[in-house]
Amino acid sequence: MGNLIYMPKKKDKNIKEQPEPVQLQEENDTPGTEPVYETPSEGGEINEPWGSIITMFPKPIIPCYFCDSDQVGLVRFLNAAAGYPPFLVYINDQMTVNGLSNGDMTQYGRVSAKVQMITITDDANQVYLRKEISISLKGSITMAIINTEDGLDVMEISDMLCNGGINTGCFRVCNLSLTNQRINVMLNGGSVVFQEVDYKQVTNFQYATTRYYVVYVSSSNTSGSNILLTSNLYVRGNVSYTLYVFNWTLIQNAIRVLIVEDRRS
């Protein structure tokens, strides 16, 4: 995963200098999962890691990416872009994330609730994107770095927690794949179904009973069954799950999934 740090970028005179690099982590908190890798059932010729599950706990958040008041929102970053080296992410010229590779997601960090300038670079000081984003007071968002036809962009995804009860979780899908711009997602052969999820679409949550599931991702551009990949998931009660689908390389069907589990406690 990308490290959450404050560090000067010495090659760029516009970057604010800090006296010492300091790595900031949540106390006693690391993403609590082992990666789950699945190869595609059909249609995938290249043997690569296809998916993983990350658990995000709502423990006290230590990093403050760019705070000049107590009016803050929460932001985390997901690298869903293929074909680039690991990213460095700056907020108002202050480094907040270092070494964010494809498929990496950070924990939440606090950011002042106002318009902020996001800059994405690499270790060679190549600037790929500068863009203003609006941080909502007390809101929680995922900023996904994505491929587009015109290069890189960032997409804001609003994060909400589940109210499913002790025996029910909530599940949604976010399609960030440039090459597979319409997908179907199904749990256990049809118990929960998302049809024709478009590129850059974030679905509403659907309820899922607490149990183990096999998650199937297929293309909706072809007739019949065309399972691109599968992944395993245990749904917990009153927990929110987001399935992110994105490319690991920019060829058709070269997709992977990341399932993020957001818990209340």
N, C-alpha and C positions, 0 to 999 in steps of 0.2 A: 504494500500500500504506500501511497505517498506520505511523506513525513510532514507533520504540521509544525512549521518552524517560523521564526523571524530571523532573517539573514540578509545582509546587504548583498546586492548584486554589483560587484565592483567594476564590471566591464561597462556599465551604463551610468553615465554621470547624472542621469535623471532619477536614478533610484536613490532613495534616502538611505544614508549610511547608518548602521547600528553598531554600537561598540563591540558586541560579542554575539556570535551566533548562539541561539538558545533553542533547544528542542523542547517543545511543549507537548505533553501527553496527558490524557485523562488519568487520574489517579487510579491505579489498579485496574485499568480498563484497556483491554485489547479486543478486537473483534473476535467473538467467541465461536468460531466455526473452523472446521477443516474444509478445504475445497472439495467439491463433488464434481468430478469430471465425467462427462458422458460423450461418446461419439455418436454421430447421427445414425439413425436407423436406416434411412434411405437418402440418397442424393448427395452425400458428402464424401468426396474422394480423398480429402486430406485429413490425416490423423493429427488433430490438434486439441488442446483443452477447450471445452465447449461451455462450461458453466461452473458457477460456484455460489455459495450461500454466505452472506455476511449478516451477522446479528449486530444491531445497533442498540445499545442500552441507554436509557435516559439518565445517565449519571451526571454529576456536576461537570459543566463544560469549562475547561480551563483556558483553551486558546481564545484570544480575542484578536481576530484578524485585523480589524481597523476600527477601534472604538475611541470616540472622543466625547462620549456622554453615556448615561445609563439607559438611553433609549435604543435598544438593540433588537435585532432579529437573529435567527440562526441560519447558517449557510453551510452546506457541505458540497464537495466537488466530486463528480464522476467523470472519468475519462472513457468515453464511449467512441472515441475517434480512432480509426485504423490508418496506418501508413505514416505515422509520425513517431519521433523519439519521445521519451518521457518528458512531460511538461513541467515547467515552473509556472506557478500562478501568483500574480501580484494583485493586491487591492490597493488602489491609490499609490502605486509605486513601492509598496511594502510587500516583500515576499511572504506568502502565507502557506504555500505548498511546494514541495520539492520532490522531483522524481515520481510524478504521477503517470504510471504506465497504463496502457490499454487494459481496461477491466478493473482498475483501481478506484476505490472510493474512500474519501476521508471521513473521519468523524465530523460532527457539527462543530462549528466555531461561531463565536459571537461577532456581529458586524453592526456598526451604527446604522440605525434605521433611516436611511436616506439614499439618494442616488450615489452610487460608487462606481469607480472606473476599474474594470477587470482587464488585466493584461496577461496574455499567455505567451510564453517563450520556451526556448529549450536551453540546454547548457552552453550552446554556441552563441547565445545572445540573439538568436533569430526570433523576431517578433511575428507571431502568427495571427494575433487578434488583439484588438483593443476595443472594448465595448462598455457602455454604461449600463448598469443594472439598478433596479430599484429594490431596496430592502424594506420589507414591511415590518412595522413594530410588532414584536412578539410573534412574528410568523416564522415558519420553518420551510426552507426550500432546498431542493437539490439543483445545483447548477451542472448540467450535463454538457460536456464538450463533445460535439458531434461533427460528423462529416456531412457536408452539403455539396451540391453540384458546383458551388463557387468557392469551396475550401472549408475552413473551420468556422464554426459558430458555437455559441452557448445557448442552451435552452433551459428556461426556468421551469421547474416542476414543483408544484405545491405539495407539501407533505402533510398528510392528515393521519391521525391515529384511529384505530378501530374501536367501535362500540358494539362488538359482536357478542359479548357475554362470555362466561367461563368456558362454554363448550363450542364456541364459534369464533373463527378468525375471519379476516377480511383479505381479499386478494384482488390485485389489479395488474394491468399490463401496460408497459410503455415501449412502443416500437421506435427505436432509434437507428434502424438499419437502412442505409442508403440503397443497398442492392436488393433488399427484400422489403419493398415498401407497402406490402399488404400481407399480413400473416393471420393465422388462426392459432389460438392457444386453448388447450383442453386439459382438464384434470381428470384422471382416472376414466378415460373413455367416454366422458360426457357429463360427469357430475357437475362440473362448472365449465362453461364454454364462453370464449370471446372470439367472435367472428369478424374477419376483415378489419383488423386493427391497422390503421394507416400509419405511414411514416410520420413521426413526431406526434402521434396521438397518445394521450394518456387516458385510459378507460376509467370509468367509475369502479368503485369497489363492489365485488360480489362476496356474499357470505359463503364460507366453507366450513363444514363441520370438522372438529378436531380429530385428526387421523393422519396416517401416511398417505401421500399421493404420488403418482407419477405424472409429471407435467410434460405434455406433448406440444411442440411447436411445429407448425406446418405452414407451407406456402398456400395462399388462397388464390394464386394466379394460375393454378393448374387444376384440372379436373381429377377427381378421385383422391385417394390417400397419398400424401406426399410429406411424410414426417421428416423434418430436417434434423431434429435432435430431441432428446428427452433429458429430464433431470428429476431427481428425487426431492421430495419436500415433506416435512412434517409440520402441519398447521397446528399452532397452539391457540388456546382460547384468548380472546380479547387482544390479539396481536395483528398488526398490519403487515402485509407482504406486498412488495412491488417486484414484478418480473421485468427486468430491463433486457431488451433484445437489441444487439448491435453487432457490428462487423469486427472481426479480428484481422481480416484483410479484405480489400475491396473487389471481391469477385462474387458472383452469384452463389447464394447458399452458404457462404463462408461466414456464418453467424455464430455468436455465442450468447449465453444468457447469464445474468447475474440476478439472483434473488436476494432482496434486502428485507430483513426482518426487523421491524421497528416495534419495540416493546414499551409499554407504559411503565413497567417496574420489573 
